[in-house]
Amino acid sequence: MIPTFFDPLYALISIAIILLSALLLWWFMARARTQHRRTWRPIPAFDALKGLVGRMAEDGRRVHIALGTGGVGDAQLPILLSGLTVLRYLARQGAPLGVVPLVTVADPTTMLLAQDVVYDAYRRKGVHKYYQPTDVHMIAPDATAYAVGVQGEVNQEAVAANVMLGHFEREYLLLGEAGAQRGLVQLAGSDTVDAQPFMLATAHNVLIGEEAFAAGAYLTGEPRYTASLRVQDVLRVLIVLVILLGVLWKTLLG
């Protein structure tokens, strides 16, 4: 019998997990504020983002970032937030130079968030008068149409690097191949297994699995991001232990 949310035991376990997560998050945030920045295992894809906008700007060229087909109200919100974190990082690199990334999205809610991120990067540097809303393009809500539209943006001569982080499925191959044919510097990450083989075949740096959700901790080092990553690690270990204990219980006691 599958438990429902209204079963008392299931509800109690859910509340316990939420409270434990909140407590761990508070604890790790408090420690992050008082300790030196934690050293994480190297992820080459994030290392490649450091100074990327500046290197492209030296040649008078731009970075393109595709945020995928996810929207605010979708199940793909976590990977969208990770993509926006990368956009924020790149936009703050480029704002002092007046060269922020060219952004393509497939959802109107994502477009508004991306525009706000880019504007905030200009505002923080006191150069918001250079902000251009057209730096963020909404292509189409259909996945295939979006990928075809992104191809046109990637094929612009001014684009020299292509960052693709968001919800992509098999349509990713259309935009990933476009960048590969031009020899662009490419970074890719997605929350779907279907896109992973195509990413490995077309991108220089690929975020594998849960690496795509660690952008905030790796790029900014802010306590809220590092604490969240630590909580995920703890919960993952606890889940594995519970599974092992369940198997032992079933094996030994039937």
C-alpha positions as CSV (number, residue, x, y, z in Angstrom):
1,M,0.0,0.0,0.0
2,I,1.4,3.4,-1.0
3,P,1.1,6.0,1.8
4,T,-0.6,9.3,1.1
5,F,0.1,12.7,2.4
6,F,-2.8,12.4,4.8
7,D,-1.5,9.3,6.5
8,P,-0.3,10.3,10.0
9,L,3.0,8.5,9.8
10,Y,3.8,9.8,6.4
11,A,2.9,13.4,7.4
12,L,5.0,13.0,10.6
13,I,8.0,11.9,8.6
14,S,7.6,14.7,6.1
15,I,7.4,17.3,8.9
16,A,10.5,15.8,10.5
17,I,12.5,16.0,7.2
18,I,11.4,19.6,6.7
19,L,12.4,20.6,10.3
20,L,15.7,18.7,10.0
21,S,16.5,20.5,6.7
22,A,15.7,23.9,8.2
23,L,17.8,23.2,11.2
24,L,20.8,22.0,9.1
25,L,20.4,25.0,6.8
26,W,20.5,27.4,9.7
27,W,23.5,25.6,11.3
28,F,25.6,25.6,8.1
29,M,24.8,29.2,7.3
30,A,25.9,30.3,10.7
31,R,29.2,28.3,10.3
32,A,29.7,29.7,6.8
33,R,29.6,33.3,8.1
34,T,32.2,32.7,10.7
35,Q,34.6,30.3,8.8
36,H,36.8,30.7,5.8
37,R,35.4,29.8,2.4
38,R,35.1,26.1,2.0
39,T,37.2,24.3,-0.7
40,W,35.0,22.2,-2.9
41,R,36.2,19.5,-5.3
42,P,37.2,21.0,-8.7
43,I,34.5,21.2,-11.4
44,P,36.2,22.4,-14.6
45,A,33.0,23.8,-16.1
46,F,32.7,26.4,-13.3
47,D,36.4,27.2,-13.5
48,A,35.9,27.9,-17.2
49,L,33.3,30.6,-16.4
50,K,35.8,32.7,-14.4
51,G,36.9,35.6,-16.5
52,L,35.0,34.3,-19.5
53,V,33.2,37.5,-20.3
54,G,36.3,39.6,-20.0
55,R,38.2,37.3,-22.4
56,M,35.5,37.5,-25.0
57,A,35.2,41.3,-24.5
58,E,38.9,41.7,-25.4
59,D,38.0,40.5,-28.9
60,G,34.9,42.6,-29.1
61,R,32.7,39.5,-28.8
62,R,30.0,38.3,-26.5
63,V,28.9,35.3,-24.4
64,H,25.5,33.7,-25.2
65,I,23.6,31.9,-22.5
66,A,20.5,29.7,-23.1
67,L,18.3,29.1,-20.0
68,G,16.3,26.3,-21.6
69,T,12.5,25.8,-21.7
70,G,11.7,25.9,-18.0
71,G,9.5,28.5,-16.3
72,V,8.8,29.7,-12.8
73,G,5.8,27.6,-12.3
74,D,7.3,24.4,-13.7
75,A,8.9,21.4,-12.1
76,Q,12.1,22.6,-13.8
77,L,12.4,25.6,-11.4
78,P,15.6,24.3,-9.6
79,I,17.6,24.0,-12.8
80,L,16.3,27.4,-14.0
81,L,17.4,29.0,-10.7
82,S,20.9,27.5,-11.3
83,G,20.9,29.0,-14.8
84,L,19.9,32.4,-13.4
85,T,22.8,32.1,-10.9
86,V,25.3,31.6,-13.7
87,L,23.7,34.5,-15.6
88,R,24.0,36.7,-12.6
89,Y,27.7,35.8,-12.3
90,L,28.4,36.5,-15.9
91,A,26.4,39.7,-16.0
92,R,28.3,41.1,-13.1
93,Q,31.5,40.3,-14.9
94,G,30.4,42.1,-18.0
95,A,28.5,45.1,-16.6
96,P,31.6,47.2,-15.9
97,L,32.7,46.5,-19.5
98,G,29.3,47.2,-21.0
99,V,29.2,43.7,-22.4
100,V,26.7,41.5,-20.7
101,P,25.7,38.1,-22.0
102,L,23.1,37.7,-24.8
103,V,20.3,35.6,-23.2
104,T,17.7,33.4,-24.9
105,V,14.6,32.0,-23.1
106,A,11.5,30.1,-23.9
107,D,9.1,31.2,-21.1
108,P,7.8,34.7,-20.4
109,T,8.3,34.4,-16.7
110,T,11.9,33.4,-17.3
111,M,12.4,36.4,-19.5
112,L,11.3,38.8,-16.8
113,L,13.6,37.2,-14.3
114,A,16.6,37.2,-16.7
115,Q,16.0,40.9,-17.5
116,D,15.9,41.7,-13.8
117,V,19.2,39.9,-13.3
118,V,20.9,41.8,-16.1
119,Y,19.5,45.1,-15.0
120,D,20.6,44.5,-11.4
121,A,24.2,43.8,-12.6
122,Y,24.2,47.2,-14.3
123,R,22.6,48.9,-11.4
124,R,25.2,47.5,-8.9
125,K,28.0,49.1,-11.0
126,G,26.2,52.4,-11.3
127,V,25.9,52.1,-15.1
128,H,22.2,51.1,-15.4
129,K,21.7,53.7,-18.2
130,Y,23.5,51.1,-20.5
131,Y,20.9,48.4,-19.8
132,Q,19.2,47.1,-22.9
133,P,16.1,44.9,-22.4
134,T,16.7,43.4,-25.8
135,D,19.8,41.6,-24.4
136,V,17.2,39.0,-23.2
137,H,15.3,37.4,-26.1
138,M,12.2,35.2,-25.7
139,I,12.3,32.8,-28.7
140,A,9.3,30.5,-28.5
141,P,7.5,28.3,-25.8
142,D,7.8,25.2,-28.0
143,A,11.0,23.2,-27.3
144,T,11.9,22.5,-30.9
145,A,11.1,26.1,-32.1
146,Y,13.2,27.4,-29.2
147,A,16.2,25.3,-30.2
148,V,15.9,26.5,-33.8
149,G,15.7,30.1,-32.7
150,V,18.7,29.8,-30.5
151,Q,20.6,28.5,-33.5
152,G,20.2,31.9,-35.1
153,E,21.6,33.6,-32.0
154,V,24.5,31.3,-31.7
155,N,25.4,31.7,-35.3
156,Q,25.9,35.5,-34.9
157,E,29.5,36.5,-35.6
158,A,29.6,38.5,-32.4
159,V,29.0,35.4,-30.2
160,A,32.2,33.5,-29.2
161,A,31.1,31.5,-26.2
162,N,27.9,29.5,-25.7
163,V,26.6,28.6,-22.2
164,M,23.6,26.3,-22.0
165,L,22.2,25.7,-18.6
166,G,18.6,24.8,-18.0
167,H,15.9,22.3,-18.9
168,F,16.8,20.7,-22.3
169,E,15.8,17.4,-23.8
170,R,16.7,16.0,-27.2
171,E,16.2,19.4,-28.9
172,Y,19.5,20.4,-27.2
173,L,21.4,18.8,-30.1
174,L,20.2,21.5,-32.5
175,L,21.7,24.4,-30.5
176,G,24.7,22.4,-29.2
177,E,25.7,21.3,-32.7
178,A,25.4,24.9,-34.0
179,G,28.0,26.0,-31.5
180,A,30.2,23.0,-32.1
181,Q,30.3,23.7,-35.8
182,R,31.4,27.2,-35.2
183,G,34.1,26.1,-32.8
184,L,32.7,28.1,-29.9
185,V,33.7,27.7,-26.3
186,Q,30.7,25.7,-24.9
187,L,29.5,24.8,-21.5
188,A,26.3,22.7,-20.9
189,G,24.2,21.4,-18.1
190,S,20.7,20.0,-17.8
191,D,18.4,18.2,-15.4
192,T,17.4,15.6,-17.9
193,V,19.3,12.4,-18.8
194,D,18.2,12.6,-22.5
195,A,20.3,15.7,-23.1
196,Q,23.5,14.4,-21.4
197,P,24.9,12.3,-24.3
198,F,24.5,15.2,-26.7
199,M,26.1,17.6,-24.3
200,L,29.2,15.3,-23.9
201,A,29.5,15.1,-27.7
202,T,29.2,18.9,-28.4
203,A,30.4,20.9,-25.3
204,H,33.9,21.4,-24.0
205,N,32.7,21.5,-20.3
206,V,29.6,19.5,-19.2
207,L,28.0,19.6,-15.8
208,I,27.1,16.0,-14.9
209,G,24.0,15.3,-12.8
210,E,23.8,17.3,-9.6
211,E,26.8,19.4,-10.5
212,A,24.4,21.7,-12.4
213,F,22.7,22.6,-9.1
214,A,26.0,23.7,-7.4
215,A,26.5,26.9,-9.3
216,G,25.8,29.3,-6.5
217,A,28.2,27.6,-4.1
218,Y,31.0,27.3,-6.6
219,L,30.7,30.7,-8.3
220,T,29.7,33.0,-5.4
221,G,30.6,31.3,-2.2
222,E,27.7,33.0,-0.5
223,P,26.6,31.3,2.8
224,R,23.1,30.6,1.6
225,Y,24.4,28.6,-1.4
226,T,27.2,26.8,0.5
227,A,24.8,25.9,3.3
228,S,22.3,24.5,0.9
229,L,24.9,22.3,-0.7
230,R,26.0,21.0,2.6
231,V,22.4,20.2,3.6
232,Q,22.0,18.2,0.4
233,D,25.1,16.2,1.2
234,V,23.9,15.4,4.7
235,L,20.4,14.4,3.5
236,R,21.9,12.3,0.8
237,V,24.0,10.4,3.4
238,L,21.0,10.0,5.7
239,I,18.9,8.6,2.8
240,V,21.6,6.0,2.0
241,L,21.8,5.0,5.6
242,V,18.0,4.6,5.9
243,I,18.0,2.4,2.8
244,L,20.8,0.2,4.1
245,L,19.2,-0.1,7.5
246,G,15.9,-1.1,5.8
247,V,17.6,-3.7,3.7
248,L,19.3,-5.2,6.8
249,W,16.1,-5.1,8.8
250,K,14.3,-7.0,6.0
251,T,17.1,-9.4,5.5
252,L,17.7,-10.3,9.1
253,L,14.2,-10.1,10.6
254,G,12.2,-10.8,7.5
